[in-house]
Each structure stands twice: as structure tokens, then as C-alpha cells.
Amino acid sequence: MKANYELDEIDSEIYKFLDLKEPQSFLLFAGAGSGKTKTLVNVLGEVKKNDLDKLIGLGQKVAVITYTNAACEEIKQRLNYDASFSVSTIHSFAWSLINPHTEDIKEYLAQMLNNKVEELKEKLAKAKNPNNKTALQNKARLEKTQDRLKSLKQVRNFIYSPTELLGGRSALNHAEVIEIASYFLFNKPLLQQVLIRKFPILLIDESQDTFKNLLEAFIHVREVHKHVFCFGIIGDQMQRIYGGGKNNIAESLGVDWKIVDKKTNYRSPKRIIELINSIRRDDDGWQQEPFKDEVGIVRLFIVNSERPDKDSIENYVRDKMAEETDDLQWKRPVQKSGDIEVQETVKCLILEHAMAAIRGQFSDFLLPLLSIDKYRDGAVDGSRKEFSFLINVVVPFINSIKQEDDFGIMKSVKLYGNLVSEQNSDFVSSPFDSLRDTKARATELKGLIAGDGATIFNVLKLIKDLKLIEIPSELSIHLIDGELPDEGSDSEDDKITIAWGKAFSASIENLVNYALYTNGRLGYATHQGVKGLEFDRVMAVLDDKESKGFMFSYEKLFGTVAKSKTDLENEQQKKDSAVSRTRRLFYVVCSRAQKSLAVVAYTSDPSALKSNALETWFKEEEVIVL
């Protein structure tokens, strides 16, 4: 990497913290558009220029952990893919730490699985109806857990991939890798030594969304080894968008930590920074300063939520913004005959996933699952195993079936099933007959998919029965027939059973649309999908009526609907509430804009929203009631 950068004052301060003769752990508080990635790369460039030879001589590296693969790739690219730096996602890094410790992993899993066996036995003993679907699922879970427990002794090495779907008795899932790494770092001094000797400098980007237990484990290692280990935490609590992160990181750090602020916003013009500062003032009060001289344009369009013509309203907003900003790229591009794809010039951000699901026609599948806390993050970004399998295995297979793509069909069957495999004796003895049989099974599945009313349940059940693809146990237990539990049940297992039952009763097109959404191909995105990104023109759409009240409320944020008793109690106890979560989302979305921003707010009370908007965040000339 050529030294074509200049360190600013903050860059220089952070570089000094990385001096291993006197390491200084720190929290870099970096708001939206503050250039934290640039600072990170600049500091690492200085390490390369001055300190890398010494680190290499000691067999050491600087480790950088990011939240997403995209962020990881960006940093690697800016470092010219220099192997002297270990840049990885949190899952990859955690796996690299625990991977060699097979016997320790076995011991941990044996204890965890034994506990799970006892828990499931207790649930089955208390089951009022043994034919209840939840009870039958728990019986299947118990058998699966006992089988895994018995097979542990046969595992020579565990396997894991942060990007691929791996199966078998030796495979670990994402959650297990994080849990095991966190536990080992807290409880095994040997692993602490491995970490600090191999990576005496560890920097975590997007720390606000790093798994709470793992972040606390790293902080613990730093407290024990502070004289030889430098731990840098980089992030912004206001941009926390996942549920598993740690709240109030700064408050949990000791007095010997340094806290540094990057207050300059290099992304947005003055008016947009003024707006996001106002949004944030009621939260932690932290404020930014503009770098650009441009003023920028903000408009708030207020619309009665009862109006049905939302597409035409949002097209009008585009036209109006083109007029207000003198920027024709606000207008919707026209699809010309023969065009493969027209580049979108306005980023439309739907601020809530339930709202996106309704607009994207996959609400029957997603909404029931959003009601289950442990599924929420993994469902909205497709990272949890059940959802990843549906997105990356089932939907491509269905598309190949629809398109009569024999190559795609056989590829899926070979990768994810046993029909075309050396494990299938019929295929080994008579491969051509097996291939014809596989094609006949695929044709039977196509008949179901092509018919009216094909549900996700029916399609998955037939795939399982025809043995085309091996369905993981996390999903196959929801294909068990049985009596559904009562809707009003307080049992978490019953709630999960009911949620999957509703989700699987959705049409197969729901699942196809859901996959398009998680892959960013439905024409709009949510706050998770634009994490760390920026766009010239942003249109943010707020609509509580479409969001179905899941976790967020823009009407409450704007003061047109009263806060609930729970909201008030949460605020008094300094807990997360619907209003605080919504404020963070609104902040993240508005702070993506580089030139101009349109906020389209659907409301049950347009006059009240206008009045409250003028008292808080917007100016008279910026508010337009449609």
C-alpha cells in the first residue's frame, strides 16, 4: 500500500495508541459519514510503514474485525489485500480462534447437549397432549439431540463456514461458534494467550452490532492483559440496528480507556446534518459538524395513511423533488424496450421490515416469524440457518424447476441431496436409471409448483418425501403433521410452532419474493440493507399502518400517537423502547443522503404530524401536506 494519505489529528492519536511498548485501548466514537473506514485504513497504513517488520519478525499480525462481508472486502481492498493484516468478519475470526481446540469444543458441546436433552425430556413430561404438534416436534428435537450427542466421540475435526451451508455431525452453526468463542475467551487462559500473542492489536469495526457476549469477552481479555494487548472498539451506538449488540459500550469501559470522537461528517450537506443532529439530540445528544459547504435539500411530505394510491403518491414525490432540487434524476427512470435493467437514481428506503414485506408480497411468510425474538435479526437479513437454506438452496432449486433448467436441477440435487451421490447404492450400480428417476421426481415437484395454491409447506414436504434435497432438521421438524397448539398458549415452543405453521402456509411465491428482498432485488431496502452505504438521493417512506406495529412506531416518534405505558416505563428505566428504536432507524436512513432527502410520512393525523414536525425537526418551507 502506497503512503498516499495524510494522517489527521485523530488518525495520529489512534496510531499512538497502537504502540505495543505502551498499548492504549480505546473507543473511537464515529458518527454517520465521519470517515471511520478511512481513519482505520490510514492508521493501518502507518503501522505498515513503521511497525510491520517487527510484527512479522514476531509472527504477529494486526486483526481487524468487521460485521459484514462487504465491509470486510472494502477494507481488504483499501489495504491492497496485504496479508500482513488479518481482516475478517466476526464469525470467521471467532472460528479461527477455536478451530484447533477440538477436544475442548467436544467437552463444551457435550455439556450443552446434555442440558438440552434434560430440558426436552422435562417439556415432554409436562406436555398435556402428546399428539400436539409442539410435543411431536420436541420429540424429534430430542432424538436429533441425542443422536448428535452420541456422535460427538466420532468427530475428529469440526467444520464451519460463515458463508456456506454445511451439514453433518461435525458441522457447527453460527450461533455455536460465537457462543463457544465467547466462553473460551472468558474461561480458558490458554486461548487468551493464543489471541494476544498472535494478534497483539485487535480492532473491531461496527462494534455496536457485535455480539454482546463476544465483545464482553474481548474486553475481559484486555483487562487481564492490558500491558501487552491493544483493543480498539470503533462504532456508533446510534447506528445500532441489530438486537444482539451491547448497549452503552462506553459506560462499561474502565477509566484507563481512551474515548475519541470523530465529529466531522464528510458525507452529507449542512441541512441534512442539521436534521440528523436534531433527531439525535433527544437520544445521546451527540452532534456532528459539516465538512461540505453545500446546504442540501430536505422535504417532508405528509400523507393521510388511508389513501390507497401510494405508488402514484411516491411517483409524485419524485417529480416534486426534481422540481424542488432542480435535479431531474429524482424522476423515475423509464424502462425502454430491450433494456436489461435501468439504473435506479433514487434510493427508496422502507424503514421497517413488516412494511417491506407487505409491499414486496412476502408478508404471509415473514410477519409470523418476526414475532419470535430469536428469529428477528436472522430473518430480516437471511443469516440464520433456516432462512439461509430457504434463500440459497430451496428458492434457486424452485427457480430451476420452473425454468426446466436440467443443469440447475441436477446441481442442487448433487450438492444438497443423496440421490446423485456415491452414498446412494442405486446411483452407483445404475447411474443412468438414477438420473432418469431423479428427473421424474423433479417433474412431479414441478406439477405441484405449477398448480394453484402451492404452499411453502406442500413444496418442502414433497421435496423431503421425494428425497430431492436434504431438509435440515431445523426446518424438517416444522413439516411434522400434528395438532396445532392453542393460539393463546404462553409456551415459547408453542409460539414458534404456530409461527412456522403460519409462515409455511404462505404461497411459494411469498418465499421467492422474500429471497429477492434479502438479496436486494426488489427495488428498495431497509436500514440493515444500507448499513455503511451512501446515496445522492434518498426517499424514506414511513408508514405505521403497513409496519403492523412490530417493534417500531413513527407515529409515536412524531408525537401523533401517545406512548404506551410500556414505552414510558422503558424510557424511565433507560431501556430500549419503540420510540428509541424508531429514532435510530430514522437517523440511519436520513444520514445516508449525500445531496437531498425526501421523507414520505403516512399518518392517521396529518395536521398533528405537521404541527409536531415544525416544532421539532423541520422548517415551514420543507413541509408539504398532500
N, C-alpha and C positions, 0 to 999 in steps of 0.2 A: 504493500500500500504506500503510495507516494504521499509525502507530507505536504499535501496541497490544501491545508486547513490552518486556521489560526485559532488558538485557544482563547476563549473569552475568560472573564474573571471567574465565572462559575466552573468552567471546564478546568482551569488551573487549580482551583481549590479542590475539586474532586480528585484530580490527578495526585495531588499531595497526600490525600487520604490513603492512596494505594501503596504508599511506601512501606514495604514489609519489615523495615527496621523498626518502624513505629506505626503499625497499621491502625487506621481510624475508621471504624464502621460508621455508616451514615444512612440517612433517609433523604433522598432527593425528591422534593415535592414539586412535581412538574405538571402544570395545568394543560388544558387543551391547546394544541398548536404551539407549544413552547419549545419545540425542537429537542425533546429529550433523546430521541434516537441519534440526532446529530451530535449532541453532547457525549452520548455513550461512545459513538464511533471515534470522535475526536480524542477522547481520553484513552481509548484503546490504542489509537494511533501513536500517542505519546508513550504508552507502555511499550509498544513495539519498537519505537525508536531508541528508547533509553534503558529498558529493563528486560527485554525478552531474552537476550543472550544468557543472562543469569538464570532466568526461569527454566530455559531449555537445558542448561547445564545441570540443574537440579531435577530434571524430569518433571517439571511442573507446567501448568497452564492456567490461564485466566478463564473461568467459566462464566458464561452469560446465559441466563435462562429467560425465555420469553413465553407468552401464553399461547400464541398461535403459530402454526407452520408458516403462515405468510410473513409474520413479523420476524421469525427466525431466518427465513430466506432473505429478507431485506437487509438484516444486519450482516449476514454472511456475505452478501453481495457487496455491501459498502466496505467490508474488510477484505475484499478481493479473495474470498474463500481461503484465507490464511489459516492453515491447520494448527498454528500456534495458539489459536483461541478455540475453546470448546463452546460452540453456540448451539443450543438445543431447546426443545420445548420442555416443560416441567415433567411430563411423563417420561420422555426419553432420558432426561438426566436422572430421575429417580430410579429408573430401571438400570442405568449404568452403574449406580451405586450398589444395588442389591443383587444384581445378576450373578456374581461369583459365589454368593453365600447360599448355596442350595440347601444344605442341611439346616441352616437357621430358618430359611423360608419354610421348609417342611415342618419344623417344630412350631412355627407361628401358625401355619395353616391347620395343623392337626388340632391345636387348641381352639382355633376359631371354628373349625368344622364340628368338633365335639360339642361346643357350646350351641351351635346351630341345631345339631341333632337333638339335644335335650330340649331346646326351645320348641322345635317342631313336634316332638313327642307330647309335650305339655299341651300344645294347641290342639292336637288330635284327640287327646284325652278329654279335653273340655268341649269338643265340638258337639253341639246339640243334635246335629243331623249329619251322620257320616256320608250321606249321599249329596250333601250340599257341595256345590262346585268348589268353594273355597277349601273344604275339607279334602276333596279329591286332589286338588292342586297341592295342598300341603303334604299329602301322602306321596305324591310324585316328587315333590321337593325333598322329602325325607329320603326316599330311595336314591335320588340323584346325589344327595349329600353323603350318604353312607357309602355309595359306590366310589365317590371321589376320595373319601377318607381312606378306604381300603387300598386304593390305587397309589396313594402317596409314596409308599415304600418302593414302588417300581419306577418312580421318576428319577432319572439320572440328572437331567438338567431341565429347568423351567424355560419356557419360551414366552415371548411377549413382543408385540409390535404396536406402536402408537397409531399406526395408520392402517394396518391390515387386520382382517378378521381371522383370528387363529382359533382352532378348536383342539380338543383332545385333553387328556388328563394332565398334561404338563403345561397347559396354557394358563396364564394369569390375565385377569381383566384390568382395565384402567384403574378402577377403584382400589383393587387389591394392591397394585404397585404403589399407589400413593400411601395407602394405609401402612403397608409393610415398611416403606422407606421412612415414614414419619416415626413409627415405633422404634425401628433400629437406631435412628439418629438420637432419639431420646435415651435409649436403654442399652446401647452397645458401644462402649468406648472405642472398640476396635474400628468400627465404621466411622466414628468421628475422626479418628486418626487418618484413616484412608482418605476421607474428604479433604481435610486441611493440608495433608502432605501433597496430594495430587493437585488440588485447587486452592492455593492459599488466598486467592482473590475470587469471590463469588458475587456476581451482580444479578439481581432479579428485576426484570422489567415488568410493567403491568402488575405490580405487587398487590394492588387492591383486589385482583381477581385470582391470586394464587391461593391454592387450597390452604385453609386456615391451619390445620394440624401440621402440614409440612412447613409452612412459613414459621410457625412457632418452634418447630424442631430445629430449623436453621438458626433462629435467634438463640435457642438454647446452646447450640454448638458454639456460637460466637461468644456467649457469656462464659463458657468453660475455657475457651481457647483464644480469648481476646488479644493476647500479646503476639500471636502468630497467624491470626486469621482475620482477613478484612471482608466484611459482609456489607454490600451496598444494596439498599432497597429503593427502587425507583417506581414512582406511580402517583396517582391522584385519587383520593377516596371519592371525590365527586363523580368520577367516571367508573365507579364500581357497578357492574351490570350483571354479574353472576351471583348466585346465592351462597356459594361455598367459601367466599373470601373472608378475610379477617377485618372486623370493624375497628376503627380508631387505632390504626397501627402506631401512630406517633405516641399515643398515651401509654402504650405497653413497653416502650423502649426506656432503657436506663439513662441516667443523667450524663453518662460518658459517651453517648451517641451524638453525632453532629446532624443537625437538620438544616438543609439548604433549600431555598426557594428559587424556582425559575419562573419569574412573574411576567416576562415579556411574551406576548402572543404574536407569533410571526405569520399566522395563517389568515386571520380574519381582519376585515376593516374595522374602523373605530366604532361605528354604530352597533355592529354585531357583538363586539367585545363589551360595549356598554350594556347591551341586553343580557348577555350571559353573566356579567358581573351582578346585575340586578337579580337574576334568577338565583344566583349563588349566595347573595347577601343574607338571605333568610336561613341558610344552611350553616356553613362554617365561616362565612364572612370573608373568605379568601378572595382577593381581587387581582385582576391582570391589567397589564399596561400594553397599549398597542404599539406595534413596530411600524405598520404601514401608515402612510399619510391619507390613503383613501378613506372616505366616510362610509361608503356602503349603504345598502338599502334594505330595510326591514318592513314588511307589511303583515298585518293580522287581518285575515278575512273571517268574519263571524257568520255562521250559517245555522239556521234552525235545524236541529237534528231530525225533525220529522220529514224534511224534504227528501223525496226518493231519488232525485236526479243527480246523484253525487258525481258521476262521470262528467256530466256536462258542466257542473259547478267547478270541478277541478280543471277542466279544459278552459273555462272562462278565467279562472285564476291565472293560468299560464299566460293567456292573452293579455290580461290586465297587467301582469308583471312585466311582460315585454314592453308594454306602453310606459309603465312607471319607471323602468330602468333603462329604456331605450336600448334594449338588448333582445334582438329577435330570436336568440337561441332559447329563450324561455318558451317559445311556441312548440307545440308537439310536432315532432318531425313526421313528414308524410311518407308512408311506405309506398314505394314505387314498384311497379310490376317488374319482377326479375331480381329485385333486391333480396339478398340473403338475410341481411339484418341491418337495421338502421340504428346508428349510434344515438343513444339517449343523451340529451344535453342537460336535462334537469334530473336531479336525484330525488325521487319521491320516497320519503321515509314514513313508513307506517309505524307509529310509536308503540304498538302493543301487539303481541303475537296472536291473541284471540281475534283481534281486528284484522290482522293479515290473513288469518285462516278463513274468516268469513269472505273476505274479498277474493282470496285465492281458491275458494271452493274446496277446502280440506278441513273445515271446521268440525264435521261429524267425526273425523278421526282424531284430531288434535285436542279439541276442547276437553273431552272427558279426562285425558291423560294429564292436562295442565292442572287438574285439581289435586293431583298427587305430588306432594312436595318433592320427594326424591327423584321424580322424573322431570321436573320442570326445566332445569338447565339442559339436561341431556336430550330432551325432546325438542327444544326450540333450536338447538344448533346441530342436532343429529349425532352427537358424540357418544351417547350411551349405547351399549352393545345392541340392545333390542332395536333401537331406531337406526343405528348404523347398518345393521343387517338388512332391514327393510329397504333402506335408501340405496345401498350399494350392491345388494345381491338380488333381492326379490324384484324391485322395480326394473332394473336392467333385464332380468330374465323375462318378466312380463312383456316388456317392450320388444324383446327378440321374438317371443311367441306371437305377438300381434303382427309383427312385420314379416313373419315366416323366415326369419334370419337363422338358417340352419347352423351356420358357424357360431353365431352368438349363443344359440341354444346349447350346442354341444360344449362350448367353452364354459358356460355356467354349470352344466351338469358335471363336467370333468373336475372343475375347481371346487365345487361345493356339494357334490354328491358322490355316491359309490357305484352307480350303475356302470359308468365307463371308467373302471378302475381295476387295478390288479387285485384289490380286495374282493372283487366280485368274481367268483369262480366261473359263472356263466359267461362273463365277458372274456375271461382268459381262454376258455375252451372254444368259444364260438363268437368272436368279436363282431362279425357282420350281423349275425342274428340279434345280438345285444343292441347294436346300433339301430336296427330296424325296430326293435321293441321300444327303445328309448324314443324314437321318432313318433311311434304310435301313442305313447304316453303323453308326449308333448301336444299331439293333435287333440287328444281328449281334453287336456287343460285348455287349449285354445277354444274348444267348443264352449266351455264354461265361461271364459272371459268374454267371448263374443256375444253371449246371450244377455238378455236384460236382467238387471238386478244382481249381478255378480258382486258378492261382498268380499271384504278382505278375509273374513273367517273362512268362507267357502273356498276361496282360491288357495289360501295357505293350507287348509285341511287336505285339499286334493293334491297339492304339491307334496305334502307329507305322506299321504297314503300311496301315491304313485312312486314315492322314493326318488323323485327327480332331484331334489335338493335336501340336504340335511338341515332341518329347522333346529336352531339352538334351543336348549331346554328352557331358557328364559322366556321364549315365545311359545314353545310347544305346549307348555302347561296350560296356556290360555286357550288351547284347542281341545281341551278335555270337555266332554259333554257332562252336564250335571245341573242340578237345580241352582239357579242363581240366588244369592243371599238377598235378604230384605234391603231395600234402598236406604232405610233409616239406620242400618247397623253402624255401631261405633267402632267396630273392629277394623284396624288398618288393612288387614288381609282382605276382608270383605270389600272394602272401598277399592282396593287395587283390582280385585276380581271384577267388580261392577264396571270400573273404568275401562279395563281392557275389553270387557264384553260389549260395551257401547262403541268403543273405537273400532273393534273388529266387525261390528255390524254395519259399518260405513261402506259405501261403494268402493270398488277397487280404484276408481278414478280419484277418489279422495287421496289415496296413498300415492298415486302418480303425481298429483298436484303438490302434495307435501314434499316429495323428493325434489321437484322443480324449485320449490320455495327455498329449501335448505341449501340448494346449490346456487341460489341467487339468480334464478332464471325466470322469475315471474314479473319482473319489471319494477319491483320495489323492494325495499329492505327495511329491517328494524335496527335498533341500536346495537345489538350484537353483531349484525352483519356489516356494520360500518365502523367497527372498533378500530381506531387509529387512522381512518381514512379521511379524505377531504374532497370537496366538490365545489365547483364555481357557483352553481345554483342549486339551492335546496328547497324543496317543498315539504314541510312537515304537516302531516294530517293527524288531527286529534279527534277522537270520536268515542266517548264512553259507551254509547249505545251499541256500537259494534264490538267494543272490547269486553263486554259482558262482565265487567267488574272484577276481573282476575288481577288481584294484587295492586292495581293502579286506578287512579281516578283524576282525570284532568278537570272535571267539574269541581272537585274538591280543591285542587291546586289553584284554580282561578277564583274560588270562593263563591261559585254559583250553587253549590250543594254543600250542606252543612257536614262537618266532620262527624264521624260516628263516635260513640263512647269509647270504642277500642282505639280509634285513632288518637283521641285525646289522652287516653291512658298511656299509649305507646310513646307519645311525644313527651309526656310528663316524666316517664321513666327513661327517656333518651334511647328508646328502641326504634327500630325501623318501622315506618308506617306507610300506608298507601300514599300519603302526601309526599313523604321524603323520597320514596322510591320513584314516584312520578316526577318529582323535581329533578332527580338525577337523570332520568331518561330525557326529559325536556332539555336539560343542559347539554347532554352528549349530542343530541340531534342538532340543536341550534349551533353548536360550536363546530359543526362540520363545514359550515358555509364559508367560502373564500371571497365571494363577491356580493351575493344577495340572498335573502331569505324570505320565503313566504310561509306563514303559519296559517293553516286552514283549520278553524276550530268549530266543530259541530256541537251545538249546545241546546239544552232544553229552555234556556232563558237568555236570548241574545242581548237584551238590554242590560241585564245584570252583569253579564260577562264583559260587555263593553265598558261599563262603569268601573268594574274592578280592574280591568286591564289598564285603563287610563290612570288609575290611582297607583298602579304598581310598576309595570314594565314597559308600557307602550305610550307613544305620543298620539295626540289627536289626529294629525295628518297621516298616521300609519294605520289607523283602524278603519276597516271598510266592512259595513254590515250588508250582506247580500240577501 
